[in-house]
Amino acid sequence: MAEVLLALEAPVADESGAYRVRVVGRHAEDDMWEGWLEFEPIGHEGDTLVGPVESRQPEAEHLTYWATGLTPVYVEGALRRARRPIIVRTHVAEEPASHAPAPRAIVVSVPRETGRDAVLDPFEVARKSGLELLTQELGALNRPRLLNIITAYDLNPSGEDIAWMTDPQLVRFIVVAVEAQLMNRVR
């Protein structure tokens, strides 16, 4: 609860008239003491002007000591601050609309059954020219042709989801599968 710490004897005046000055303080929620000035009109109509917090102190005695040292110039400035408060704009953090991301969409791409009409035989290219040339030739093909090779030569027998793979990853998938099958045939 606020209490009057000190009533100043000398009034203060500005273009709107003279005011009697009181220093008011209270124990704040953060355990500090805060003080401000009130200006009560003398000889003219109007509400009592209440200024913003002018001082924060750790103890009530410190706030009272601060109040006893106020100069007339300081009190005039406090009257101006009470009449024209400083506006401080702060950014208010927005609240999220959700508490978790949306679930991932699972897209299963079913390669079309085309039989063995793939544009190239990866086993033949690998046996004749090597895996490096196979990688280069596959790199020149588009995604549907790469998927067609995988299907036509049964390079994905476990049915892994490969729809998420990029074209370079599909090329690598084919080369690794061909290499593994060729090595198994040699043994």
C-alpha positions as CSV (number, residue, x, y, z in Angstrom):
1,M,0.0,0.0,0.0
2,A,1.3,3.5,-0.9
3,E,2.1,6.0,1.7
4,V,3.1,9.7,1.7
5,L,6.8,9.8,2.5
6,L,7.2,13.6,2.4
7,A,5.1,16.7,1.6
8,L,7.3,19.4,0.1
9,E,6.7,22.9,1.6
10,A,7.4,24.9,-1.6
11,P,4.8,24.5,-4.4
12,V,5.8,24.0,-8.0
13,A,4.2,25.8,-10.9
14,D,4.0,25.6,-14.7
15,E,1.8,27.1,-17.5
16,S,-1.3,25.3,-16.1
17,G,-0.9,26.6,-12.5
18,A,0.6,25.9,-9.1
19,Y,0.7,22.5,-7.4
20,R,1.3,21.2,-3.9
21,V,3.9,18.3,-4.1
22,R,3.8,15.0,-2.2
23,V,6.4,12.2,-2.5
24,V,4.7,8.9,-2.3
25,G,6.2,5.4,-2.0
26,R,5.3,1.7,-1.7
27,H,6.8,-1.7,-1.3
28,A,6.8,-3.2,-4.8
29,E,6.2,-6.8,-5.8
30,D,9.9,-7.4,-6.4
31,D,10.8,-6.4,-2.8
32,M,12.2,-3.0,-3.9
33,W,10.7,0.3,-2.8
34,E,9.5,2.7,-5.5
35,G,8.7,6.3,-5.1
36,W,6.9,8.9,-7.3
37,L,5.5,12.4,-7.0
38,E,1.9,13.6,-6.8
39,F,0.9,17.1,-7.8
40,E,-2.3,18.5,-6.2
41,P,-3.7,21.7,-7.9
42,I,-3.6,24.9,-5.8
43,G,-6.3,27.5,-6.6
44,H,-7.4,25.9,-9.9
45,E,-9.6,23.0,-11.0
46,G,-8.1,19.7,-12.0
47,D,-7.3,16.2,-10.9
48,T,-4.2,15.4,-8.9
49,L,-1.4,14.6,-11.3
50,V,0.4,11.3,-10.5
51,G,3.9,10.9,-11.9
52,P,5.8,7.8,-13.0
53,V,8.2,6.0,-10.7
54,E,11.1,8.4,-10.1
55,S,13.2,6.2,-7.8
56,R,13.6,2.5,-6.8
57,Q,15.5,1.7,-3.6
58,P,16.2,-1.5,-1.6
59,E,14.8,-0.2,1.7
60,A,12.1,2.3,2.7
61,E,14.6,4.4,4.6
62,H,16.6,4.8,1.4
63,L,13.5,6.0,-0.4
64,T,12.8,8.5,2.3
65,Y,16.4,9.8,2.2
66,W,16.1,10.2,-1.6
67,A,12.8,12.2,-1.1
68,T,14.6,14.7,1.3
69,G,17.2,15.5,-1.3
70,L,14.8,16.6,-4.1
71,T,15.7,20.0,-5.6
72,P,13.2,22.5,-7.1
73,V,14.6,21.8,-10.6
74,Y,14.1,18.1,-10.1
75,V,10.5,18.6,-9.0
76,E,9.8,20.9,-12.0
77,G,11.1,18.1,-14.3
78,A,8.9,15.5,-12.4
79,L,5.9,17.8,-13.0
80,R,6.7,17.8,-16.8
81,R,7.0,14.0,-16.8
82,A,3.7,13.7,-14.9
83,R,1.9,16.0,-17.5
84,R,3.6,14.4,-20.5
85,P,4.6,10.8,-19.7
86,I,7.3,9.2,-21.7
87,I,5.8,6.5,-24.0
88,V,7.8,3.4,-24.2
89,R,6.9,1.0,-27.0
90,T,7.8,-2.6,-26.4
91,H,7.5,-5.6,-28.6
92,V,5.0,-8.1,-27.2
93,A,6.0,-11.7,-28.0
94,E,3.4,-13.5,-29.9
95,E,1.9,-16.7,-28.7
96,P,2.1,-19.8,-30.9
97,A,-1.1,-21.2,-32.3
98,S,0.2,-24.8,-31.9
99,H,2.1,-26.8,-29.4
100,A,3.7,-29.3,-31.9
101,P,4.4,-29.4,-35.6
102,A,2.0,-30.9,-38.0
103,P,2.5,-34.7,-38.5
104,R,4.7,-35.6,-41.5
105,A,2.9,-36.5,-44.6
106,I,3.9,-40.0,-45.8
107,V,3.8,-40.3,-49.5
108,V,4.3,-43.7,-51.0
109,S,5.3,-43.6,-54.6
110,V,4.4,-46.8,-56.4
111,P,6.6,-47.2,-59.5
112,R,4.7,-48.3,-62.5
113,E,5.2,-51.8,-63.7
114,T,7.0,-51.6,-67.0
115,G,8.7,-54.9,-67.2
116,R,12.2,-54.8,-68.7
117,D,11.9,-51.8,-71.0
118,A,14.3,-49.7,-69.0
119,V,16.5,-47.3,-71.0
120,L,19.7,-49.2,-70.0
121,D,20.8,-52.4,-68.3
122,P,22.8,-51.3,-65.3
123,F,24.4,-54.8,-65.0
124,E,25.6,-54.8,-68.6
125,V,27.0,-51.2,-68.3
126,A,28.8,-52.1,-65.0
127,R,30.3,-55.4,-66.3
128,K,31.5,-53.8,-69.6
129,S,32.5,-50.3,-68.5
130,G,32.7,-50.3,-64.7
131,L,30.7,-48.6,-61.9
132,E,32.1,-45.2,-62.6
133,L,30.7,-45.0,-66.1
134,L,27.4,-46.5,-64.8
135,T,27.3,-43.6,-62.3
136,Q,27.9,-41.1,-65.1
137,E,25.2,-42.6,-67.4
138,L,22.7,-42.8,-64.6
139,G,23.4,-39.2,-63.7
140,A,22.2,-38.1,-67.1
141,L,18.8,-39.7,-66.6
142,N,15.7,-38.1,-65.1
143,R,13.8,-39.4,-62.0
144,P,11.1,-41.5,-63.8
145,R,13.8,-43.4,-65.8
146,L,15.8,-44.0,-62.6
147,L,12.8,-45.4,-60.8
148,N,12.0,-47.5,-63.9
149,I,15.5,-49.1,-63.8
150,I,15.0,-49.9,-60.1
151,T,11.7,-51.6,-60.8
152,A,12.7,-53.3,-64.0
153,Y,15.8,-54.9,-62.5
154,D,14.3,-55.5,-59.0
155,L,17.0,-53.4,-57.3
156,N,14.7,-52.7,-54.3
157,P,13.7,-56.2,-53.3
158,S,12.9,-55.2,-49.7
159,G,10.5,-52.5,-50.9
160,E,12.1,-49.6,-49.0
161,D,10.5,-46.2,-49.4
162,I,12.7,-44.4,-51.9
163,A,10.3,-41.7,-52.8
164,W,12.1,-39.2,-50.5
165,M,15.5,-39.7,-52.3
166,T,16.9,-37.1,-54.5
167,D,18.0,-38.0,-58.0
168,P,21.7,-38.3,-57.0
169,Q,20.7,-40.5,-54.1
170,L,18.7,-42.7,-56.5
171,V,21.8,-43.0,-58.7
172,R,23.9,-44.1,-55.7
173,F,21.1,-46.5,-54.7
174,I,21.2,-48.2,-58.1
175,V,25.0,-48.3,-58.3
176,V,25.3,-49.9,-54.8
177,A,22.5,-52.4,-55.5
178,V,24.2,-53.4,-58.8
179,E,27.6,-53.7,-57.2
180,A,26.2,-55.9,-54.4
181,Q,24.4,-58.2,-56.8
182,L,27.5,-58.5,-59.1
183,M,29.7,-59.3,-56.1
184,N,27.2,-62.0,-55.0
185,R,27.2,-63.6,-58.4
186,V,31.1,-63.8,-58.5
187,R,31.1,-65.8,-55.2
